[in-house]
Amino acid sequence: MLGFEDTSIAFVYIANIVAVTVCVIYGIINWNKGADTEAEEIAEELQWEKEEAELDKDL
């Protein structure tokens, strides 16, 4: 099969191609998903910094 002496080697090559294909598809689907919550994360960080500044004043 494809010039391989053992069929398990062919299965490994096929599994490698399938894994690469799945990873590429996953990457395309999730390309910019992190940017959706970026504004919320920045607002949370600003609130946290304000609270930290108030706590530092109290000390």
Sequence and secondary structure as in RCSB ss.txt:
>XXXX:A:sequence
MLGFEDTSIAFVYIANIVAVTVCVIYGIINWNKGADTEAEEIAEELQWEKEEAELDKDL
>XXXX:A:secstr
 TT SSHHHHHHHHHHHHHHHHHHHHHHHTTTGGGGGHHHHHHHHHHHHHHHHHHHHH 
